[in-house]
Amino acid sequence: MHTPMSLPSVLTIGSASRDVFLFSKLFKIMPMPGNPSVLAECVTLGSKIDIDALTVTTGGGATNAAATFAALTFPTRIMTRIGDDASGRDILTDCATRGVDTFLITVAKKESTSYSTLLTAEGGERTALVFRGASANFSEKDVKLSKISSDIVYLTSLGGNVALALSIAKVCEKKGIFLAWNPGAQELKSGRGLDPIRKLVSLLIVNLQEAQMLTGKSSNDPKIQCELLALPGSIIVVTDGQNGAHAHKDKLTWHCRTSGVASISRTGAGDAFGSAFTAAIASGMTIEDALRLGTMNAESVVQHVGAKTGILTKWPKERELHTYRIRKA
């Protein structure tokens, strides 16, 4: 078992939300009319849809990542924005229960906590209806640049505030902090406009579609996308769902296969992978084993409902890690 003696401190920065999962056999996945290469989740207009199961939990990139780091015994803090409401209080309680320091969370008195309804079909695929709420309004007042003092910063969605993300990256560079970045959908709309931030990042984690947005290239080959994003000394990770994940550093690329486990809900898989991969690197593991740990954490999460329910609660044994096959790509 990988049991590091002393672990660095981690600060996660990004969104926090109330997540409501709705499950129904009546949520149908089918090709989009007029664009059959795109799948749509469909219900009959005007009908009443029976819900088979409902789960209410907390989510958001910053809280999901913090849960993994804390479970793997990293000293963990979180910076996020929540509203002064029941959902926000539940997020505070959940983080504290998991051992995450909540001192740097901003409670916005006149705003509502971010809220997502996830229409989950059989097989775990889902459509998210998102109200961004307090998570859409990050500013330097909330992020408190002067308070960034951890060994590692894990940066997620800032509601599209690219200038703030760049300020955080510059602080990390100045202080010698290892910066892992999993940009949110709103930031990714800036595409190549994120290049100044990328140059300051130690570890970039994106999925294949997000990589295409960053590079402006349509290649469906994760290895090619890794190479396009590569910068000297940095680690680039491109995930591709059931096809596994690629990691690239210093002109070398590795690929890790998934085990093919069935999904109940895929919500939180990306956060689980990225935070566990970062945890592995921070604890001194190789890139190969970081890919394994990230994949193991993601696969555990997708077998449960909720982005935190299935996260690993201890470091796995070496033989468990090595059930995941790695090859040089």
C-alpha positions as CSV (number, residue, x, y, z in Angstrom):
1,M,0.0,0.0,0.0
2,H,1.2,3.5,-0.8
3,T,1.3,5.3,2.6
4,P,3.2,8.6,2.4
5,M,4.6,9.7,5.7
6,S,4.0,13.4,5.3
7,L,1.7,15.0,2.9
8,P,1.7,18.6,1.5
9,S,-1.2,21.0,2.2
10,V,-3.9,21.5,-0.4
11,L,-6.2,24.4,-1.2
12,T,-9.1,23.8,-3.7
13,I,-10.6,26.8,-5.4
14,G,-13.8,26.9,-7.4
15,S,-17.5,26.1,-7.4
16,A,-19.8,24.6,-4.7
17,S,-23.4,23.5,-5.4
18,R,-26.5,21.7,-4.3
19,D,-27.0,18.7,-6.6
20,V,-30.3,17.0,-7.1
21,F,-30.2,13.7,-9.1
22,L,-33.4,12.5,-10.8
23,F,-33.5,9.0,-12.2
24,S,-36.1,7.7,-14.7
25,K,-36.3,5.0,-17.2
26,L,-38.3,7.5,-19.2
27,F,-35.3,9.7,-19.9
28,K,-34.4,8.5,-23.4
29,I,-31.1,9.0,-25.2
30,M,-31.4,9.4,-29.0
31,P,-29.8,11.2,-31.9
32,M,-30.5,14.8,-32.2
33,P,-32.9,15.5,-35.1
34,G,-31.0,17.1,-37.9
35,N,-27.6,16.3,-36.3
36,P,-27.5,12.5,-35.7
37,S,-23.8,12.7,-34.5
38,V,-25.0,14.5,-31.4
39,L,-27.1,12.6,-28.7
40,A,-30.0,14.2,-26.9
41,E,-31.8,13.3,-23.7
42,C,-35.5,13.4,-24.4
43,V,-38.9,13.3,-22.7
44,T,-42.4,13.7,-24.1
45,L,-43.5,17.3,-24.2
46,G,-46.5,18.0,-22.0
47,S,-46.3,14.6,-20.2
48,K,-45.8,13.8,-16.5
49,I,-42.6,11.9,-16.1
50,D,-42.4,9.3,-13.3
51,I,-39.1,9.6,-11.3
52,D,-37.8,6.2,-10.1
53,A,-35.3,7.7,-7.6
54,L,-34.2,11.0,-6.2
55,T,-31.0,11.9,-4.4
56,V,-30.0,15.2,-2.9
57,T,-26.4,15.9,-2.2
58,T,-23.6,18.5,-2.5
59,G,-21.2,19.0,-5.4
60,G,-19.2,21.5,-7.3
61,G,-15.6,21.1,-8.5
62,A,-13.9,22.6,-5.4
63,T,-15.9,20.6,-2.9
64,N,-15.6,17.3,-4.9
65,A,-11.8,17.7,-5.2
66,A,-11.5,18.7,-1.5
67,A,-13.3,15.5,-0.5
68,T,-10.8,13.3,-2.3
69,F,-7.8,15.1,-0.8
70,A,-9.2,15.0,2.7
71,A,-10.1,11.4,2.4
72,L,-6.5,10.6,1.4
73,T,-5.4,12.5,4.5
74,F,-4.0,15.7,2.9
75,P,-4.4,18.8,5.1
76,T,-7.2,20.4,3.0
77,R,-8.8,23.9,2.7
78,I,-11.3,25.2,0.3
79,M,-12.1,28.6,-1.2
80,T,-15.6,28.9,-2.7
81,R,-18.7,31.1,-2.7
82,I,-22.1,29.9,-1.3
83,G,-25.3,31.7,-0.6
84,D,-26.8,32.4,2.8
85,D,-29.3,29.6,2.5
86,A,-30.0,25.9,3.5
87,S,-28.0,24.6,0.5
88,G,-25.0,26.7,1.5
89,R,-25.2,25.5,5.1
90,D,-25.3,21.9,4.0
91,I,-22.1,22.5,2.0
92,L,-20.4,24.0,5.0
93,T,-21.5,21.0,7.1
94,D,-20.5,18.4,4.5
95,C,-17.0,19.9,4.1
96,A,-16.4,20.2,7.8
97,T,-17.6,16.6,8.4
98,R,-15.0,15.4,5.8
99,G,-12.2,17.3,7.6
100,V,-12.0,20.1,5.1
101,D,-11.1,23.6,6.5
102,T,-14.0,25.9,5.6
103,F,-12.5,29.2,7.0
104,L,-11.9,30.6,3.5
105,I,-15.5,30.0,2.2
106,T,-17.4,33.2,1.3
107,V,-21.0,33.4,2.3
108,A,-22.8,35.8,0.0
109,K,-25.7,37.3,2.0
110,K,-27.8,38.3,-0.9
111,E,-27.2,35.4,-3.3
112,S,-28.3,31.8,-3.6
113,T,-26.1,28.8,-3.7
114,S,-25.4,27.2,-7.0
115,Y,-28.0,24.5,-7.9
116,S,-28.0,21.6,-10.4
117,T,-30.7,19.2,-11.4
118,L,-29.2,16.1,-13.1
119,L,-31.6,14.2,-15.3
120,T,-29.9,10.8,-15.2
121,A,-30.7,8.1,-17.7
122,E,-29.9,4.4,-17.5
123,G,-26.2,3.9,-17.9
124,G,-25.3,7.0,-15.9
125,E,-25.4,9.6,-18.7
126,R,-27.1,12.8,-17.7
127,T,-28.1,16.2,-18.6
128,A,-27.5,18.9,-16.0
129,L,-29.8,21.9,-15.5
130,V,-27.5,24.4,-13.8
131,F,-28.3,27.6,-11.9
132,R,-24.8,29.0,-11.2
133,G,-25.9,31.3,-8.4
134,A,-23.1,32.5,-6.1
135,S,-20.5,30.4,-8.0
136,A,-20.9,32.7,-11.0
137,N,-19.6,35.8,-9.2
138,F,-16.1,35.1,-8.0
139,S,-13.9,38.2,-7.4
140,E,-10.5,38.8,-5.7
141,K,-12.5,39.7,-2.6
142,D,-13.8,36.1,-2.4
143,V,-10.6,34.3,-3.5
144,K,-8.3,36.3,-1.1
145,L,-5.1,36.1,-3.1
146,S,-3.1,37.0,0.0
147,K,-4.4,33.8,1.8
148,I,-3.1,31.4,-0.9
149,S,-0.3,29.7,1.1
150,S,-0.8,26.0,0.6
151,D,1.8,23.7,-1.0
152,I,-0.7,22.8,-3.7
153,V,-3.5,24.7,-5.3
154,Y,-6.2,22.7,-7.2
155,L,-8.1,25.3,-9.3
156,T,-11.5,24.5,-10.8
157,S,-14.3,26.6,-12.2
158,L,-14.4,30.4,-11.4
159,G,-17.6,31.1,-13.4
160,G,-15.7,32.3,-16.4
161,N,-13.5,34.9,-14.5
162,V,-10.3,34.3,-16.6
163,A,-8.6,37.4,-15.2
164,L,-9.0,36.0,-11.6
165,A,-7.6,32.6,-12.7
166,L,-4.6,34.3,-14.2
167,S,-4.1,36.3,-10.9
168,I,-4.2,33.0,-9.0
169,A,-1.7,31.4,-11.4
170,K,0.7,34.3,-10.9
171,V,0.5,34.1,-7.1
172,C,1.2,30.4,-7.3
173,E,4.2,31.0,-9.6
174,K,5.6,33.8,-7.2
175,K,5.2,31.6,-4.1
176,G,6.5,28.4,-5.7
177,I,3.1,26.6,-5.3
178,F,2.3,23.6,-7.4
179,L,-0.8,24.6,-9.4
180,A,-3.1,21.9,-10.8
181,W,-5.8,23.3,-13.1
182,N,-9.1,21.8,-14.2
183,P,-10.8,24.7,-15.9
184,G,-14.6,25.1,-15.9
185,A,-16.9,25.3,-18.9
186,Q,-17.2,29.1,-18.7
187,E,-13.4,29.6,-18.7
188,L,-13.0,27.2,-21.6
189,K,-15.0,29.4,-23.9
190,S,-12.0,31.7,-24.0
191,G,-10.1,28.9,-25.9
192,R,-6.6,30.1,-26.8
193,G,-7.2,33.1,-24.6
194,L,-6.2,30.8,-21.7
195,D,-2.7,30.3,-22.9
196,P,-1.2,32.8,-20.5
197,I,-2.6,30.8,-17.6
198,R,-1.5,27.5,-19.1
199,K,2.1,28.6,-19.2
200,L,2.0,29.0,-15.4
201,V,0.3,25.7,-14.6
202,S,2.2,22.6,-13.3
203,L,-0.6,20.2,-14.1
204,L,-3.4,20.7,-16.6
205,I,-6.4,18.2,-16.5
206,V,-9.1,18.4,-19.2
207,N,-11.3,15.9,-21.1
208,L,-11.0,15.4,-24.8
209,Q,-13.7,17.9,-25.8
210,E,-12.1,20.5,-23.4
211,A,-8.7,19.9,-24.9
212,Q,-10.2,20.6,-28.4
213,M,-11.5,23.9,-27.1
214,L,-8.1,24.9,-25.7
215,T,-6.1,23.9,-28.8
216,G,-8.6,24.9,-31.4
217,K,-7.9,21.6,-33.1
218,S,-10.6,19.0,-33.8
219,S,-8.4,15.9,-33.5
220,N,-10.1,13.1,-31.6
221,D,-6.8,11.6,-30.6
222,P,-6.0,12.4,-26.9
223,K,-2.3,11.8,-27.5
224,I,-2.2,14.5,-30.2
225,Q,-4.2,16.9,-28.0
226,C,-1.7,16.2,-25.2
227,E,1.2,17.1,-27.5
228,L,-0.5,20.3,-28.7
229,L,-1.0,21.4,-25.1
230,A,2.5,20.3,-23.9
231,L,4.8,22.8,-22.2
232,P,8.3,22.1,-20.8
233,G,8.1,20.6,-17.4
234,S,4.3,20.6,-17.1
235,I,2.1,17.5,-16.9
236,I,-0.9,17.4,-19.3
237,V,-3.7,15.0,-18.8
238,V,-6.5,14.4,-21.3
239,T,-9.3,12.0,-20.2
240,D,-11.7,10.3,-22.7
241,G,-14.4,8.6,-20.7
242,Q,-14.5,4.8,-21.1
243,N,-11.6,5.1,-23.4
244,G,-9.3,5.9,-20.5
245,A,-6.9,8.7,-19.9
246,H,-3.6,10.0,-21.4
247,A,-0.8,11.8,-19.5
248,H,2.1,13.6,-21.1
249,K,5.3,15.1,-19.8
250,D,8.6,15.9,-21.4
251,K,7.8,14.3,-24.8
252,L,6.5,11.0,-23.2
253,T,2.9,10.0,-23.2
254,W,1.2,7.2,-21.2
255,H,-2.3,5.7,-21.6
256,C,-4.4,4.0,-18.9
257,R,-7.3,1.9,-19.7
258,T,-10.5,1.8,-17.7
259,S,-11.7,-1.5,-16.3
260,G,-15.1,-1.0,-18.0
261,V,-17.2,-1.0,-14.8
262,A,-20.9,-0.1,-15.3
263,S,-21.9,3.4,-14.4
264,I,-24.9,4.4,-12.2
265,S,-24.1,8.1,-12.5
266,R,-21.1,9.8,-14.2
267,T,-21.4,13.0,-12.3
268,G,-18.2,13.8,-10.5
269,A,-16.0,11.4,-12.5
270,G,-13.8,14.2,-13.8
271,D,-13.3,15.7,-10.4
272,A,-12.6,12.4,-8.9
273,F,-10.0,11.6,-11.5
274,G,-8.3,15.0,-11.5
275,S,-8.0,15.3,-7.7
276,A,-6.8,11.7,-7.2
277,F,-4.2,12.1,-10.0
278,T,-3.0,15.3,-8.4
279,A,-2.9,13.6,-5.0
280,A,-0.8,10.8,-6.4
281,I,1.8,13.2,-8.0
282,A,1.9,15.3,-4.8
283,S,2.6,12.2,-2.7
284,G,5.6,11.2,-4.9
285,M,3.9,8.5,-7.1
286,T,4.9,8.1,-10.7
287,I,2.7,9.4,-13.6
288,E,1.8,5.8,-14.4
289,D,0.5,5.2,-10.9
290,A,-1.2,8.6,-10.8
291,L,-3.2,7.5,-13.9
292,R,-4.1,4.3,-12.1
293,L,-5.2,6.1,-8.9
294,G,-7.2,8.7,-10.8
295,T,-9.0,6.0,-12.8
296,M,-9.7,4.0,-9.7
297,N,-11.2,6.9,-7.9
298,A,-13.3,7.9,-10.9
299,E,-14.6,4.4,-11.4
300,S,-15.5,4.1,-7.8
301,V,-17.5,7.4,-8.0
302,V,-19.5,6.4,-11.1
303,Q,-20.8,3.3,-9.3
304,H,-22.6,5.5,-6.8
305,V,-25.0,8.4,-6.9
306,G,-23.4,11.7,-6.0
307,A,-20.0,13.1,-6.8
308,K,-18.5,12.3,-3.4
309,T,-20.2,9.1,-2.3
310,G,-17.8,6.7,-3.9
311,I,-14.5,8.5,-3.4
312,L,-11.6,6.4,-2.1
313,T,-11.3,6.5,1.6
314,K,-7.8,5.2,1.9
315,W,-4.7,4.7,-0.3
316,P,-5.0,1.5,-2.3
317,K,-2.7,-1.4,-2.2
318,E,-0.1,-1.8,-5.0
319,R,-1.7,-4.9,-6.4
320,E,-5.1,-3.0,-6.6
321,L,-3.5,-0.2,-8.5
322,H,-1.7,-2.5,-10.9
323,T,-5.0,-4.1,-12.1
324,Y,-5.1,-1.0,-14.4
325,R,-3.0,-1.4,-17.5
326,I,-0.6,1.3,-18.6
327,R,1.1,1.6,-22.0
328,K,3.3,4.2,-23.6
329,A,1.4,5.9,-26.3
